[in-house]
Amino acid sequence: MPKIQILPEEIRSKIAAGEIVERPASVVKELIENAFDAKADSIKITLKEGGIKEISVYDNGEGIEPEDLKLCYKHFATSKIKKLSDIFKIVTFGFRGEALASISQVSKLTIVSKNNDHPEAYEIKVEFGKEISFKPSNLNKGTLVKVKDLFSNLPARKAFLKKPRTETFKIMEIIKGLTLCHPEIKYEVKSLEEIKGEERKLFFWEGGNEKELLSYIVGIEENLLNEVFWESPPYSIYLVLTDTSKTFSHTKYLYTLVNKRWIKDEKLTKMVLNALKPFYGNLGFPAGVISIKVPYHLVDVNVHPAKWEVRFKDEKALFLALNKALEELFSKKTFYYQKEKTDFSSQLKEDLPIDYSSKSFYVSLKKESLSLFPTHKKPSYKYLGTFLKTYILIEKDEELYIIDQHALSERIIFEDLKEKFSKSISQELLIPIL
């Protein structure tokens, strides 16, 4: 008997849904991206039990026509693609026609929408892939989507979800990243706790620019963020990054956008980190936004089911453009620290066996025996300051020397002892020590 068989539609739909809807955060991502495509300028999100019990997303965009509302939850139903060539020049966030279809397969889905060109709003209810009702409704503008009882028809999948608090945290990570795609939009996120009867505001943004929003998300001052726009055809790169005085031990606050689309691509992330390395060294990672604009035919976004990954036609050219933008941001210098204007002697606070106020210290710095700098008849170097009250920063020949004060003191003492030892008179022991 043959062993291979065609899977029933019900099983195929659940498998496809699993590729896109991993957890409540996946649902929120797809619904926010739909709001972007609807040209909304205000998005409101409400969560119950970390989105497991209910997710509600309202946008004031152009709305869905009643005829389209009847089709929007079906597989491969989309308004974004008309012909095969459209796949290679995707300009919208959604395009496959799989998001709402996948969500409807694993939840109780309700959509209420009023199209700008239609006098009346309509509501459709779909439970686990099956249409329950379609009728007129009340809504002044835009679209309201409610997703209830996520994965309740797939107990095995629901068992892998975390506690509501953890799922809420995951949702907030997604929301913060997506807001940077369109910082000009107003966002409001609330959490409803039915047991306590409480409503908590998790996130609120009135609208603004990337720099202001990033400052709000990370919780840092705007003056710590530097920005630059660099154009290197066919690429345009906009950078907003913290300087080397404010770095982190992780890349949580480093966001990469491609044509306004938030990307979490491992290959692209490595490219970005390699480009940042010469400027930040081992100090850590910056917080910021790296926004890349590229002609749509030179980038493929149809790579990952959840649209997290992209492929570029010429990665080398992109890397070079990214380097140029970073050089411009750092004023074409690779110094890790800003110049300090304080007095040299007042900066050296270490309890070292050396008198920094005396001239002997400065003379010792210039000794050839130290071999700190190449030997010149007239050494020329500039003192920049100290870092963490431990390291001396010296600029010489467009290079940065970082000198540990403690190690320097030990070397000076060692050289002094060695010089004195060479001048002393010694003789061999009469009885050797075994």
Buried (B, 14 or more C-beta within 10 A) or exposed (E): EEEEEEEEEEEEBBEBBBEBBBBBBBBBBBBBBBBBBBEBEBBBBBBBBBBBBBBBBBBBBBBBBBEBBBBBBBBEBBBBBEEEEBBEEBEBBBBBBBBBBBBBBBBBBBBBBBBEEBEEBBBBBBBBBEBEEBEEBEBEBBBBBBBBBBBBBBEEBBEEBBEBEEBBBBBBEBBBBBBBBBBEBBBBBBBBEEEEEEEEEBBEBEBBEBBBBBBBBBEBEEEBBBBBEBEBEBBBBBBBBBBBEBBBEEBEBBBBBBBBBBBBBEEBBEBBEEBBEEBBBEBBBBBBBBBBBBEEEBBBBBEBBBBBBBBBEBEEBBBBBBBBBBBBBBEEEBBBBEEBEEEBEEBBEBEBEBEBEEEEBEEBBEBEEBEBBEEEEEEEBEBBBBBEEBBBBBBBEEEBBBBEBEEBBEBBBEBBEEEEEEEEEEEEEEEEEE
